[in-house]
Amino acid sequence: MEKAQNAPDKQIMDVKDLSKYLGIGKSKIYSLIRMKEIPASRIGRQYRFSKSIVDSWLGDKIITKKENMSQ
């Protein structure tokens, strides 16, 4: 059986998919794009996001240290 288009393991996401994946609004994603805060690729007038690159970007944005998390 074929996977659904909005499956969480989708490797390339559009703004709508990324909004669901990150749990933030589409307007916030567009704001992050304008500020060049989030890794995005532009294809024509549309933006696409690589899940692996977004996951790596999220890892780089962690503000708590691992040793603090165990306390």
Helices and strands as residue ranges (DSSP letters): E 12-13, H 15-22, H 26-34, E 41-43, E 46-50, H 51-60, H 66-69
